[in-house]
Amino acid sequence: MSIETVFFDGKISMAHLTQGRKTLLAFAGMSVLLTACGGGSSGDAGSTPAQGAQSSTSATSLVQSSTAAVPSAAPTESTASTVSTAPAASTDTSTANAASATPAAPAASTTQETQTTQPTQATAASAPAPTTTAAAAGNTTNTSAGTSQQLADAVVTGPDSPTGQNPDNFTLTFKDEFDTDLDSKRWRTDRTDTWSSIKNYAVENGTLKIWPQRGNDGAFFNRTIDTEGRFTQQYGYFEIEAKLPKGKGAWPAFWLFNQFGERRPEIDIMEAYPGGLEPWSRMGADGVPVATMYAPVAWTDSTSRAGYAKVETPDLSADFHRYGLKWEPNRQTFYFDGREVFTLDVSMSDPMYIILDLWFGSASGTPDDSTPTGPGNSYEIKYVKAWQFK
């Protein structure tokens, strides 16, 4: 287990967050991040022993599932699947980020078998569907490459409509298109793991940028921006349009989270590992690795992963893409550029808040001098939106 120190400015509390691969402790303004390492092989989204929730997964499938190793993580037991959207290698993800509560004891794990099905087409028929492979619990998979679904092909019914969805079914409840600086009534920005005042985020030219940066001690530090205490929602549709950073160690994510005593429900809409081993990434033309896969993951509790998928993509640092979630009482459906890539039948009813973060480590490795720093290599977000079902 590796240990890095995290500081939450101005929050004098005692908190403990366990999320798959990460455990965050906050105490009197200081937190300690424990990242589980070892005990596994490359490719699993999550790392601590997890209890498989009573759920089933369905996803697009044109290939047979195959197991792969887990990158720097302890094994987990839950459903897995892989989606292919472009000629790129696959990738693996896990949970990330920050909050508060008390430790949750690991639960006994269970193994689930999953099956593959054809998905619903949420986008124009001109582009071939992505492929998803479901695997037995605890395993990771690779898939054959398909054709990328471009934003231009997605069914967008209006500027404030969920991509690929019927706008008559939704009411907009949250929108930030970053045409002004971050509003403290919407976003909490003081969560970072450095004592310094170094700021590695900004709103520029209509986007929110979060970039890799070294602290005063020379080490890369994590940045978390969230709506805790400002906005939570139960069910609905959640979406961002974003371009991801590249480089070893970078770990961008978009997810929903909350804590209720010892329970920590979590839905990871997108987690990517630009510095991960193939199929998580490939080497770019400039010699810097880029993400070619991301993972949606659902946790009913910190040690109970309900299921996850690995979505194979084009270079996620080259263009903006839309990452979406339709969260229903007994089902979660994940979308990439308006196309369904993963469906998970699981009941999750707790309201959750929105998190955007750029962390470092896990399957993406350790950042080093080859990792580009500064605004030119940002996790760049055009908008964050949420809708409630009518």
Helices and strands as residue ranges (DSSP letters): E 2-8, E 14-19, E 22-27, E 30-35, E 56-58, E 79-84, E 131-135, G 151-153, G 167-169, E 170-176, E 188-192, E 201-204, E 207-210, E 223-226, E 236-243, E 250-257, E 266-272, E 281-283, E 289-291, E 293-301, E 304-312, E 321-328, E 331-336, E 339-345, E 353-360, G 362-364, G 375-377, E 379-389
